[in-house]
Amino acid sequence: MAGKKKMTNREKRARAEAKRRLQEKGILPPDKPRLNRKKFISEAKTEWNERDTACRIWDVYLTHAATFMMHHGDIGKISPEAVGAAKVLKIAMRLREFDLELKKAGRDK
């Protein structure tokens, strides 16, 4: 069986032109701007640090959020976001292990 044939430059230009025309007519949505990751992280940190600390169940919300992010991979392709959420949970587990090891050794720091 033959593999997929690469598109020629002419085909790429034709597709780009067709996409542009469909976007102008409003049939296709406009391209999304790229996410400014640094700004996004900064805003998320600020929002988190300014949260209502009187609420005692933030750990539940955080756990639900991480679990929600990881379940997106159950639908199909696993996203980098799902991997990041799994990494957060793994780091949390490792921090717990480290704290227990310190307590066993009679240290608190």
Stockholm file with secondary structure:
# STOCKHOLM 1.0

chainA/1-109         MAGKKKMTNREKRARAEAKRRLQEKGILPPDKPRLNRKKFISEAKTEWNERDTACRIWDVYLTHAATFMMHHGDIGKISPEAVGAAKVLKIAMRLREFDLELKKAGRDK
#=GR chainA/1-109 SS CCCCCCCCHHHHHHHHHHHHHHHHHTSSCCCCCCCCHHHHHHHHHHHHHTSCTTCSCHHHHHHHHHHHHHHGGGTSSCCHHHHHHHHHHHHHHHHHHHHHHHHHTTCCC
#=GC SS_cons         CCCCCCCCHHHHHHHHHHHHHHHHHTSSCCCCCCCCHHHHHHHHHHHHHTSCTTCSCHHHHHHHHHHHHHHGGGTSSCCHHHHHHHHHHHHHHHHHHHHHHHHHTTCCC
//
